[in-house]
Amino acid sequence: MLSESRSDRKTKPVVVPTRRTGAYALMDSLKRHGVKHIFGYPGGAILPIYDELYRFEATGDVQHILVRHEQGASHAADGYARATGKVGVCFGTSGPGATNLVTGIATAHMDSIPMVIITGQVPRAAIGTDAFQETDIYGITLPIVKHSYVVRDPRDMARIVAEGFHIASTGRPGPVLIDIPKDVGLEEFDYVPVEPGSIKLPGYRPTVKGNPRQINQAIELIRQAKKPLLYVGGGAIAASAHQSIKELAEHFQIPVTTTLMGIGAFDEHHPLSLGMLGMHGTAYANFAVSECDLLIAVGARFDDRVTGKLDEFAARAKVIHIDIDPAEVGKNRGPEVPIVGDVQQVLTDLLRRLRETGDIADTNQTKEWLGRIDRWRQDYPLVVPHPENALSPQEAIVEVGRQAPDAYYTTDVGQHQMWAAQFLKNGPRRWISSAGLGTMGFGVPAAMGSQVALPDQQTICISGDASFQMNLQELGTIAQYGIKVKIVIINNGWQGMVRQWQETFYGERYSSSNMEIGMPDIPLLCQAYGIKGKVVSTRDELQGAIAEMLAHDGPFVLDVHVTRNENCYPMVAPGKSNAQMLGLPELKQNNLQVELVYCSNCGAKNASTNHFCPECGTKL
């Protein structure tokens, strides 16, 4: 048996406990985990933590951004996380402060965004007594967090923070709640720090590497497919897998479509890009998914807004499903090849396997398939209307994208969100939008979070007049901190998507969707906050106004008055298949390469390459 000399032994430095409060342990732990910005709003139960925050801010270790409503704090932390990939952090007090965070927590949960939410709570002895401003935020949020804690002992604080950051940022990301009773923040104890990465959770071991046998099976299916399609979701963004997706797509010449969450995972200027699929996706993406023979789902969850009528979604296709969350694989659609693992790691292993086997893809394998897609692309393009004496929403968004192609874009929810998804071409993490929950009021505070995280980058919020009013109080936060966000309001005087549904499915009964009465004067509102604002209502003004906004060294709100009754097309009606889209453009009559056939059911004109009539869904 060999003996080990003292010089060979690795000795850990002795940590001498120091007498500290629970609030100090929290702030020091946040600092150790690299937290530079916290979004929050103080209140009675969280005051011990804010008192310690005061000292940490004084040394420049952290900056607190005082929002005007706790919902703004949660969305700002969310935007911060989406823009950077880091864990976003927000604070709120007990009772109404904590419940005001709930919408933002649910938004992050639905979109798998890493966040740590710190809430104050009444003192331990008062818990369960219906004390002033007491709510069971732990219980309230159980369905919408990845994990949650109530800190009963300050000695657990550092460990819980380290666990919280680890859980939030690994595996499938998500929000973690830490509820801290007031007296836990005040209590002194012998504090020993817990360093990031030192936590081991035996019951929590996300699968990272995909099964090699299943990866080989996936490669065989890809080699055999004549009409493959890559279907890419938000998991590819979380895993930073955009380069691997590009390599795979180019190697086998596979067209790529993304979900709303997956926007930016593949370059939309690339000839293999089909843009977004689903309810308001491109016609050619929806036709492609309806006719493909192999669907490669990468970090996507087969959401109902993507699939339409589920049993007709990629009905002829075999499915490869790659996802880090085993609960998602097979949840809505059973795959032929399920691969559980980190998307980037799985694709890296798949590409390595291709290189090791000297695989040379048949460049003609998908030639016919890509040709068919190109004909759909020519026949059913996204249309930008140019009405006389008015501005269309689409041309306003296109012009913003033209002048600021590399900006980080946040959106609110509704028609403007879908138009932005259709017409803006975004890079990885530069598209920040509430997808799963569809949260109006998300855009402005999310833009604050993105801009605070990346002060040298340009952040632009595309909002609607109804969504903007959900959290317009955050103009106060923007003004206080000089956050240089640019906000473009696509103003049609309606809750636009609600109006469109009422027109299409509810007999034009416009119940409580008109926003004209009570609409604020946006430039006057901005003036009240000390922010520059401007109205645009004509095409001649648009280009110059956007240039002025982008050149302005400070926050700017551009209120763009657009046509009132423009609808967002294409549109897959609820319960219909993706091949049944409303609002497709008429086929070009002068295109001699397109042979027209007529639907036997509704008589609509179709290209001979169509297998289904997009108007009624009849098989041609």
C-alpha positions as CSV (number, residue, x, y, z in Angstrom):
1,M,0.0,0.0,0.0
2,L,1.5,3.3,-1.1
3,S,1.6,6.1,1.4
4,E,0.7,9.6,0.4
5,S,3.0,12.5,1.4
6,R,1.4,15.6,2.8
7,S,2.6,17.6,-0.2
8,D,0.6,15.3,-2.5
9,R,-2.7,15.7,-0.6
10,K,-5.2,18.3,-1.8
11,T,-6.3,20.2,1.2
12,K,-9.4,22.3,1.2
13,P,-9.1,25.8,2.6
14,V,-10.6,26.1,6.1
15,V,-13.7,28.3,6.1
16,V,-14.1,30.1,9.3
17,P,-17.8,30.8,10.0
18,T,-18.7,34.5,10.6
19,R,-21.7,35.8,12.4
20,R,-24.2,37.0,9.8
21,T,-27.9,37.4,9.2
22,G,-30.1,35.4,6.8
23,A,-30.4,38.4,4.6
24,Y,-26.6,38.7,4.3
25,A,-26.4,35.0,3.5
26,L,-28.9,35.5,0.7
27,M,-27.2,38.6,-0.8
28,D,-23.7,37.1,-0.5
29,S,-24.9,33.8,-2.2
30,L,-26.5,35.8,-5.0
31,K,-23.2,37.7,-5.5
32,R,-21.3,34.4,-5.6
33,H,-23.6,33.1,-8.3
34,G,-22.7,36.1,-10.5
35,V,-25.9,38.1,-10.0
36,K,-25.4,41.7,-11.2
37,H,-29.0,42.9,-11.5
38,I,-32.1,42.3,-9.5
39,F,-35.6,43.5,-10.5
40,G,-37.9,44.1,-7.6
41,Y,-40.2,46.1,-5.4
42,P,-39.9,46.3,-1.6
43,G,-42.5,45.8,1.1
44,G,-42.8,44.9,4.8
45,A,-41.9,41.3,4.9
46,I,-38.9,41.6,2.6
47,L,-37.4,44.8,4.2
48,P,-34.6,42.9,6.0
49,I,-33.4,41.7,2.6
50,Y,-33.7,45.2,1.1
51,D,-31.7,46.6,4.1
52,E,-28.9,44.2,3.3
53,L,-29.3,45.0,-0.5
54,Y,-28.7,48.6,0.4
55,R,-25.2,47.7,1.6
56,F,-24.4,45.5,-1.3
57,E,-25.5,48.2,-3.8
58,A,-23.3,50.7,-2.0
59,T,-20.2,48.6,-2.8
60,G,-21.2,48.3,-6.4
61,D,-21.7,44.5,-6.2
62,V,-25.2,44.5,-7.5
63,Q,-27.7,46.9,-9.0
64,H,-31.4,46.8,-8.0
65,I,-33.9,48.0,-10.6
66,L,-37.0,49.4,-8.9
67,V,-40.0,48.4,-11.1
68,R,-43.4,50.1,-10.7
69,H,-45.3,46.8,-10.4
70,E,-44.0,43.3,-9.4
71,Q,-45.3,41.8,-12.6
72,G,-42.8,44.1,-14.3
73,A,-40.1,42.6,-12.2
74,S,-40.8,39.1,-13.1
75,H,-41.0,39.9,-16.9
76,A,-37.8,41.9,-16.7
77,A,-36.0,39.1,-15.0
78,D,-37.4,36.8,-17.7
79,G,-36.2,39.1,-20.5
80,Y,-32.8,39.3,-18.9
81,A,-32.6,35.5,-18.9
82,R,-33.8,35.0,-22.5
83,A,-31.3,37.6,-23.8
84,T,-28.3,36.2,-21.9
85,G,-29.0,32.6,-21.1
86,K,-28.2,33.4,-17.4
87,V,-30.6,33.1,-14.5
88,G,-32.8,36.1,-14.0
89,V,-33.6,37.3,-10.5
90,C,-36.5,39.2,-9.0
91,F,-37.7,40.2,-5.6
92,G,-41.2,40.8,-4.2
93,T,-42.7,41.0,-0.8
94,S,-45.3,38.8,0.8
95,G,-49.0,38.8,0.0
96,P,-50.0,41.0,-2.9
97,G,-46.3,41.5,-3.8
98,A,-45.8,37.8,-4.2
99,T,-49.1,37.2,-6.1
100,N,-48.3,40.0,-8.5
101,L,-45.3,37.9,-9.5
102,V,-47.4,34.9,-10.4
103,T,-48.2,35.8,-14.1
104,G,-44.5,36.3,-14.7
105,I,-43.6,33.0,-13.0
106,A,-46.2,31.2,-15.1
107,T,-44.8,32.9,-18.3
108,A,-41.3,31.7,-17.5
109,H,-42.5,28.2,-16.6
110,M,-44.4,27.7,-19.9
111,D,-41.4,28.9,-21.9
112,S,-38.7,27.1,-19.8
113,I,-36.8,30.2,-18.7
114,P,-34.3,30.0,-15.9
115,M,-35.3,32.4,-13.0
116,V,-34.9,32.6,-9.3
117,I,-37.8,34.4,-7.6
118,I,-37.2,35.7,-4.0
119,T,-40.3,36.5,-2.0
120,G,-40.7,37.8,1.5
121,Q,-43.0,36.1,3.9
122,V,-44.5,36.8,7.3
123,P,-42.5,35.6,10.3
124,R,-42.3,31.9,10.9
125,A,-44.6,32.0,14.0
126,A,-47.3,33.9,12.0
127,I,-47.4,31.5,9.1
128,G,-50.8,29.9,8.8
129,T,-52.5,32.5,11.0
130,D,-53.8,34.7,8.1
131,A,-51.4,37.4,9.2
132,F,-51.3,40.7,7.5
133,Q,-50.1,40.3,3.9
134,E,-49.8,36.5,4.3
135,T,-50.4,34.3,1.3
136,D,-49.1,30.7,0.7
137,I,-47.1,31.6,-2.3
138,Y,-45.3,28.3,-2.1
139,G,-48.7,26.5,-2.6
140,I,-50.0,29.0,-5.1
141,T,-47.0,28.5,-7.4
142,L,-46.5,24.8,-7.1
143,P,-47.9,24.0,-10.6
144,I,-45.9,26.8,-12.3
145,V,-42.3,26.4,-10.9
146,K,-39.6,23.8,-11.5
147,H,-38.9,23.7,-7.7
148,S,-39.7,25.8,-4.6
149,Y,-38.5,26.4,-1.1
150,V,-39.6,28.0,2.2
151,V,-36.5,28.9,4.1
152,R,-37.2,27.9,7.7
153,D,-33.6,28.1,9.0
154,P,-31.1,30.8,8.0
155,R,-28.4,28.1,8.1
156,D,-30.0,26.6,5.0
157,M,-30.0,29.8,3.0
158,A,-26.7,29.4,1.1
159,R,-27.4,25.8,0.3
160,I,-30.9,26.6,-1.0
161,V,-29.7,29.5,-3.2
162,A,-27.0,27.2,-4.7
163,E,-29.6,24.5,-5.3
164,G,-32.0,27.0,-6.7
165,F,-29.6,28.3,-9.3
166,H,-28.5,24.8,-10.2
167,I,-32.0,23.5,-10.7
168,A,-33.2,26.6,-12.6
169,S,-30.3,26.5,-15.1
170,T,-29.8,22.8,-15.8
171,G,-31.8,20.1,-17.5
172,R,-35.0,21.8,-18.8
173,P,-34.6,25.3,-17.4
174,G,-37.4,26.9,-15.4
175,P,-38.3,29.2,-12.5
176,V,-37.4,28.4,-8.9
177,L,-39.2,30.1,-6.0
178,I,-37.5,30.9,-2.6
179,D,-39.9,32.2,0.1
180,I,-38.1,33.8,3.0
181,P,-39.9,34.6,6.3
182,K,-39.1,38.0,7.7
183,D,-37.4,36.8,10.9
184,V,-35.2,34.4,8.9
185,G,-33.7,37.4,7.2
186,L,-33.1,39.1,10.5
187,E,-31.7,36.1,12.5
188,E,-28.0,35.9,13.0
189,F,-26.1,32.6,12.7
190,D,-22.6,31.2,11.9
191,Y,-22.5,31.7,8.1
192,V,-20.5,29.4,5.9
193,P,-20.8,30.2,2.1
194,V,-21.7,27.5,-0.4
195,E,-19.9,28.0,-3.7
196,P,-21.6,27.6,-7.1
197,G,-21.3,24.2,-8.6
198,S,-20.6,22.5,-5.3
199,I,-24.1,21.2,-4.8
200,K,-24.9,17.5,-5.6
201,L,-28.5,16.5,-5.7
202,P,-28.8,12.7,-5.8
203,G,-32.4,12.7,-7.0
204,Y,-31.8,15.3,-9.7
205,R,-29.7,14.1,-12.6
206,P,-30.9,15.4,-16.0
207,T,-30.0,13.1,-18.9
208,V,-27.5,15.0,-21.0
209,K,-26.1,12.4,-23.4
210,G,-28.4,10.7,-25.9
211,N,-28.5,7.0,-26.2
212,P,-25.9,6.0,-28.9
213,R,-28.2,3.3,-30.4
214,Q,-31.0,5.7,-30.8
215,I,-28.7,8.3,-32.4
216,N,-27.6,5.6,-34.9
217,Q,-31.3,4.8,-35.6
218,A,-31.9,8.5,-36.2
219,I,-29.1,8.7,-38.7
220,E,-30.5,5.7,-40.6
221,L,-34.0,7.3,-40.8
222,I,-32.4,10.6,-42.1
223,R,-30.4,8.8,-44.7
224,Q,-33.6,7.1,-46.0
225,A,-35.9,10.1,-46.0
226,K,-36.9,11.7,-49.2
227,K,-38.9,14.5,-47.6
228,P,-37.3,15.3,-44.2
229,L,-38.1,18.4,-42.2
230,L,-36.3,19.8,-39.1
231,Y,-38.9,21.1,-36.6
232,V,-36.9,23.3,-34.1
233,G,-38.2,24.7,-30.8
234,G,-37.1,26.7,-27.8
235,G,-35.0,23.9,-26.5
236,A,-32.5,24.6,-29.3
237,I,-32.2,28.2,-28.1
238,A,-31.7,27.1,-24.5
239,A,-29.0,24.6,-25.6
240,S,-27.3,27.1,-28.0
241,A,-27.5,24.5,-30.7
242,H,-27.9,26.8,-33.7
243,Q,-24.6,25.9,-35.2
244,S,-25.2,22.2,-35.0
245,I,-28.6,22.5,-36.5
246,K,-27.1,24.5,-39.4
247,E,-24.5,21.8,-39.9
248,L,-27.1,19.0,-39.9
249,A,-29.5,20.8,-42.2
250,E,-26.7,21.6,-44.7
251,H,-25.2,18.1,-44.6
252,F,-28.4,16.4,-45.6
253,Q,-30.1,19.5,-47.3
254,I,-33.0,19.4,-44.9
255,P,-35.4,22.3,-44.8
256,V,-35.9,23.9,-41.3
257,T,-39.0,25.3,-39.7
258,T,-39.2,26.8,-36.2
259,T,-41.8,27.3,-33.5
260,L,-42.4,30.7,-32.0
261,M,-39.9,29.9,-29.2
262,G,-37.4,28.5,-31.7
263,I,-37.1,31.7,-33.8
264,G,-33.4,32.5,-34.1
265,A,-32.2,28.9,-33.9
266,F,-31.8,28.9,-37.6
267,D,-30.8,31.8,-39.9
268,E,-34.1,32.8,-41.6
269,H,-32.1,34.3,-44.6
270,H,-30.8,30.8,-45.3
271,P,-32.3,29.1,-48.4
272,L,-33.3,26.1,-46.2
273,S,-35.3,28.2,-43.8
274,L,-39.1,28.0,-44.0
275,G,-39.7,30.4,-41.1
276,M,-42.3,29.7,-38.4
277,L,-44.9,27.0,-38.7
278,G,-48.3,26.6,-37.0
279,M,-51.4,28.7,-36.6
280,H,-49.8,31.9,-38.2
281,G,-46.8,30.2,-39.7
282,T,-45.8,30.4,-43.4
283,A,-47.9,28.5,-45.8
284,Y,-44.9,26.6,-47.1
285,A,-43.8,25.5,-43.6
286,N,-47.3,24.2,-42.9
287,F,-47.6,22.4,-46.3
288,A,-44.1,21.0,-45.7
289,V,-45.0,19.6,-42.3
290,S,-48.2,18.1,-43.7
291,E,-46.3,16.2,-46.5
292,C,-42.9,15.4,-45.0
293,D,-42.0,11.7,-44.6
294,L,-39.6,12.4,-41.6
295,L,-40.0,15.0,-38.9
296,I,-37.0,15.7,-36.8
297,A,-38.3,17.5,-33.7
298,V,-35.4,19.3,-31.9
299,G,-36.3,20.8,-28.5
300,A,-39.9,21.2,-29.4
301,R,-43.0,20.0,-27.6
302,F,-45.7,19.6,-30.3
303,D,-47.8,22.5,-28.9
304,D,-51.4,22.8,-30.1
305,R,-50.7,26.2,-31.8
306,V,-48.1,24.3,-33.9
307,T,-49.8,21.1,-34.6
308,G,-53.4,22.2,-35.3
309,K,-55.4,19.0,-35.5
310,L,-53.0,16.7,-33.8
311,D,-53.9,13.4,-35.6
312,E,-53.3,15.1,-39.0
313,F,-50.0,16.7,-38.0
314,A,-47.2,15.2,-40.1
315,A,-49.5,12.3,-40.5
316,R,-47.3,10.5,-43.1
317,A,-44.1,11.1,-41.3
318,K,-41.9,9.1,-39.0
319,V,-40.7,11.1,-36.1
320,I,-37.4,11.6,-34.4
321,H,-37.9,13.6,-31.1
322,I,-34.8,15.0,-29.3
323,D,-35.5,16.7,-26.0
324,I,-33.9,17.0,-22.6
325,D,-37.2,16.5,-20.8
326,P,-38.3,12.8,-20.9
327,A,-41.9,13.9,-20.0
328,E,-42.2,15.7,-23.4
329,V,-41.0,12.9,-25.5
330,G,-44.1,11.0,-26.6
331,K,-46.5,13.3,-24.6
332,N,-48.4,14.5,-27.7
333,R,-47.0,12.4,-30.5
334,G,-45.3,9.1,-30.2
335,P,-41.9,9.1,-32.0
336,E,-40.3,6.2,-33.9
337,V,-36.9,7.3,-32.4
338,P,-37.0,9.0,-29.0
339,I,-33.8,10.6,-27.9
340,V,-33.6,12.1,-24.4
341,G,-30.7,14.4,-23.8
342,D,-29.3,17.9,-24.2
343,V,-30.1,19.0,-27.7
344,Q,-26.6,20.4,-28.4
345,Q,-24.9,17.3,-26.9
346,V,-27.2,14.9,-28.9
347,L,-26.5,16.8,-32.2
348,T,-22.8,17.0,-31.5
349,D,-22.7,13.2,-31.0
350,L,-24.8,12.7,-34.1
351,L,-22.5,14.9,-36.3
352,R,-19.4,13.2,-34.8
353,R,-20.9,9.8,-35.7
354,L,-21.4,11.1,-39.3
355,R,-17.8,12.2,-39.5
356,E,-16.4,9.0,-38.0
357,T,-18.3,6.9,-40.6
358,G,-17.2,9.1,-43.4
359,D,-20.8,9.8,-44.3
360,I,-21.3,11.6,-47.7
361,A,-24.8,12.7,-48.1
362,D,-26.6,12.3,-51.4
363,T,-27.1,15.9,-52.6
364,N,-29.9,14.8,-54.8
365,Q,-31.8,13.0,-52.0
366,T,-34.0,16.0,-51.2
367,K,-33.7,17.9,-54.5
368,E,-37.3,17.2,-55.6
369,W,-38.6,17.9,-52.1
370,L,-36.8,21.3,-52.0
371,G,-38.2,22.1,-55.4
372,R,-41.7,21.5,-54.3
373,I,-41.2,23.7,-51.2
374,D,-39.8,26.4,-53.5
375,R,-42.9,26.3,-55.6
376,W,-45.1,26.7,-52.4
377,R,-42.8,29.6,-51.4
378,Q,-43.4,31.3,-54.8
379,D,-47.1,30.6,-54.8
380,Y,-47.9,31.5,-51.2
381,P,-45.5,34.2,-50.0
382,L,-46.1,36.3,-46.9
383,V,-47.8,39.5,-48.1
384,V,-47.1,43.0,-47.1
385,P,-50.1,45.2,-47.9
386,H,-49.6,48.8,-49.0
387,P,-53.1,50.4,-48.6
388,E,-53.7,53.8,-50.1
389,N,-53.6,56.7,-47.6
390,A,-52.8,54.4,-44.7
391,L,-50.1,52.3,-43.2
392,S,-50.3,48.5,-42.8
393,P,-49.0,46.9,-39.6
394,Q,-46.7,44.6,-41.7
395,E,-44.9,47.4,-43.5
396,A,-44.2,49.2,-40.2
397,I,-42.7,46.0,-38.8
398,V,-40.7,45.3,-42.0
399,E,-39.3,48.8,-41.9
400,V,-38.2,48.5,-38.3
401,G,-36.5,45.2,-39.1
402,R,-34.8,46.7,-42.2
403,Q,-33.3,49.5,-40.2
404,A,-32.4,47.5,-37.1
405,P,-31.6,44.0,-38.3
406,D,-29.4,43.0,-35.4
407,A,-31.5,44.3,-32.5
408,Y,-32.9,42.3,-29.7
409,Y,-36.6,42.2,-30.2
410,T,-39.2,41.7,-27.5
411,T,-42.9,41.5,-28.2
412,D,-46.2,41.7,-26.5
413,V,-49.0,39.3,-27.5
414,G,-51.4,39.4,-30.4
415,Q,-51.5,40.2,-34.1
416,H,-48.3,42.4,-33.9
417,Q,-46.5,39.5,-32.3
418,M,-47.4,37.2,-35.1
419,W,-46.5,39.8,-37.8
420,A,-43.2,40.3,-36.0
421,A,-42.6,36.6,-36.0
422,Q,-43.3,36.4,-39.7
423,F,-41.3,39.3,-40.9
424,L,-38.4,40.0,-38.5
425,K,-35.3,37.9,-39.1
426,N,-33.6,37.2,-35.8
427,G,-30.4,35.7,-34.5
428,P,-30.1,33.4,-31.5
429,R,-31.6,34.9,-28.3
430,R,-32.6,38.1,-30.2
431,W,-36.3,37.1,-30.3
432,I,-37.9,37.4,-26.8
433,S,-41.6,36.7,-26.8
434,S,-44.2,35.1,-24.5
435,A,-45.1,32.0,-26.4
436,G,-46.8,29.3,-24.2
437,L,-48.7,31.6,-21.9
438,G,-49.3,34.4,-24.4
439,T,-48.9,37.2,-21.8
440,M,-50.1,40.6,-22.8
441,G,-47.9,43.2,-21.0
442,F,-44.8,41.1,-21.3
443,G,-43.0,43.2,-24.0
444,V,-42.0,46.4,-22.3
445,P,-40.6,45.0,-19.0
446,A,-38.9,42.2,-20.9
447,A,-37.2,44.8,-23.1
448,M,-36.1,46.5,-19.9
449,G,-34.5,43.3,-18.7
450,S,-32.8,42.7,-22.1
451,Q,-31.5,46.2,-22.2
452,V,-30.2,46.2,-18.7
453,A,-28.4,42.9,-19.3
454,L,-26.9,44.1,-22.6
455,P,-26.5,47.9,-22.4
456,D,-24.4,48.1,-25.6
457,Q,-27.0,46.3,-27.7
458,Q,-30.2,47.7,-29.1
459,T,-33.4,46.4,-27.7
460,I,-36.7,47.1,-29.4
461,C,-40.1,46.2,-28.1
462,I,-42.9,45.6,-30.7
463,S,-46.1,46.2,-28.8
464,G,-49.8,46.7,-29.5
465,D,-52.0,49.5,-28.2
466,A,-53.9,47.1,-25.9
467,S,-50.8,45.2,-24.7
468,F,-48.8,48.4,-24.1
469,Q,-51.5,49.6,-21.6
470,M,-51.1,46.4,-19.5
471,N,-47.7,47.6,-18.0
472,L,-47.2,51.1,-19.2
473,Q,-46.4,52.1,-15.6
474,E,-42.9,50.7,-16.3
475,L,-42.2,53.9,-18.3
476,G,-41.4,55.2,-14.8
477,T,-38.7,52.5,-14.4
478,I,-37.3,53.2,-17.9
479,A,-37.2,56.9,-17.0
480,Q,-35.5,56.5,-13.6
481,Y,-32.7,54.3,-14.9
482,G,-32.4,55.8,-18.4
483,I,-33.0,52.4,-20.0
484,K,-32.5,53.0,-23.7
485,V,-35.3,50.7,-25.0
486,K,-37.2,51.6,-28.1
487,I,-40.9,50.8,-28.1
488,V,-42.9,50.6,-31.3
489,I,-46.7,50.5,-30.8
490,I,-48.6,48.9,-33.6
491,N,-51.8,50.9,-32.9
492,N,-55.1,49.9,-34.5
493,G,-57.4,50.8,-31.7
494,W,-58.3,47.2,-31.0
495,Q,-57.4,44.1,-29.1
496,G,-56.3,43.0,-32.6
497,M,-56.3,39.3,-32.3
498,V,-59.5,39.2,-30.3
499,R,-61.2,41.4,-33.0
500,Q,-59.9,39.0,-35.7
501,W,-61.4,36.0,-33.9
502,Q,-64.6,37.8,-33.3
503,E,-64.8,38.7,-37.0
504,T,-63.9,35.2,-38.2
505,F,-65.6,32.9,-35.7
506,Y,-68.2,35.0,-33.7
507,G,-70.3,36.6,-36.5
508,E,-68.5,40.0,-36.2
509,R,-69.9,40.5,-32.7
510,Y,-67.1,42.8,-31.3
511,S,-67.7,42.4,-27.6
512,S,-65.4,44.5,-25.5
513,S,-62.5,44.5,-27.9
514,N,-62.4,48.1,-29.1
515,M,-59.8,50.2,-27.3
516,E,-60.4,53.7,-28.8
517,I,-62.3,55.3,-26.0
518,G,-59.8,55.9,-23.2
519,M,-56.8,55.5,-25.4
520,P,-54.0,57.8,-24.0
521,D,-52.2,60.4,-26.0
522,I,-48.9,58.4,-26.2
523,P,-46.5,61.3,-26.8
524,L,-48.2,63.3,-24.0
525,L,-48.0,60.2,-21.7
526,C,-44.3,59.9,-22.6
527,Q,-43.8,63.6,-21.9
528,A,-45.2,63.1,-18.4
529,Y,-42.5,60.5,-17.7
530,G,-39.8,62.6,-19.4
531,I,-39.5,60.2,-22.3
532,K,-39.5,61.1,-26.0
533,G,-42.6,60.0,-27.9
534,K,-43.8,60.4,-31.4
535,V,-46.9,59.6,-33.5
536,V,-46.7,58.3,-37.1
537,S,-49.7,57.8,-39.3
538,T,-48.5,58.0,-42.9
539,R,-46.0,56.1,-45.1
540,D,-44.1,59.2,-45.9
541,E,-43.3,59.7,-42.1
542,L,-42.5,56.1,-41.3
543,Q,-38.9,55.7,-42.4
544,G,-37.7,59.0,-41.0
545,A,-39.5,58.4,-37.7
546,I,-37.9,55.0,-37.2
547,A,-34.5,56.4,-38.0
548,E,-35.0,59.2,-35.5
549,M,-36.1,56.7,-32.9
550,L,-33.0,54.5,-33.4
551,A,-30.6,57.4,-33.4
552,H,-32.1,58.9,-30.2
553,D,-29.7,58.4,-27.2
554,G,-32.4,57.3,-24.7
555,P,-35.7,55.6,-24.5
556,F,-38.2,56.3,-27.3
557,V,-41.9,55.4,-27.9
558,L,-43.1,55.4,-31.5
559,D,-46.9,55.2,-31.8
560,V,-47.6,53.9,-35.3
561,H,-51.2,54.3,-36.3
562,V,-52.1,51.5,-38.8
563,T,-55.1,50.2,-40.7
564,R,-57.7,49.2,-38.2
565,N,-59.1,46.0,-39.7
566,E,-56.0,44.2,-41.0
567,N,-56.1,40.5,-40.2
568,C,-53.1,38.3,-39.6
569,Y,-52.8,35.5,-42.2
570,P,-52.1,32.8,-43.0
571,M,-54.3,31.3,-40.2
572,V,-55.0,27.7,-39.2
573,A,-58.4,27.7,-37.7
574,P,-58.8,25.8,-34.4
575,G,-59.4,22.1,-34.9
576,K,-58.2,22.2,-38.5
577,S,-55.1,20.6,-40.0
578,N,-52.0,22.7,-40.9
579,A,-52.8,22.2,-44.6
580,Q,-56.1,24.1,-44.1
581,M,-55.1,27.7,-43.9
582,L,-57.3,30.8,-44.1
583,G,-56.2,33.9,-46.0
584,L,-53.8,32.5,-48.5
585,P,-52.9,34.7,-51.4
586,E,-54.4,33.9,-54.8
587,L,-52.2,31.9,-57.0
588,K,-50.4,33.9,-59.7
589,Q,-52.4,33.5,-62.9
590,N,-49.4,34.4,-65.1
591,N,-47.1,31.8,-63.7
592,L,-46.8,29.4,-66.6
593,Q,-44.9,26.9,-64.4
594,V,-47.9,26.4,-62.1
595,E,-50.5,24.0,-63.4
596,L,-53.8,24.8,-61.8
597,V,-56.3,22.2,-60.5
598,Y,-59.7,22.9,-58.9
599,C,-60.9,21.5,-55.6
600,S,-63.8,19.1,-56.1
601,N,-65.4,20.2,-52.9
602,C,-65.1,24.0,-52.8
603,G,-63.8,24.8,-56.3
604,A,-60.7,26.7,-55.0
605,K,-57.8,27.0,-57.4
606,N,-54.7,25.0,-56.3
607,A,-51.3,24.2,-57.6
608,S,-51.0,20.7,-59.0
609,T,-48.3,20.0,-56.4
610,N,-50.8,20.4,-53.6
611,H,-52.1,17.2,-52.0
612,F,-54.8,19.0,-50.0
613,C,-56.9,22.1,-50.7
614,P,-55.8,24.8,-48.3
615,E,-59.3,26.3,-48.2
616,C,-61.4,23.3,-47.1
617,G,-58.8,20.5,-46.5
618,T,-60.2,18.2,-49.2
619,K,-57.8,15.6,-50.6
620,L,-57.0,16.6,-54.2
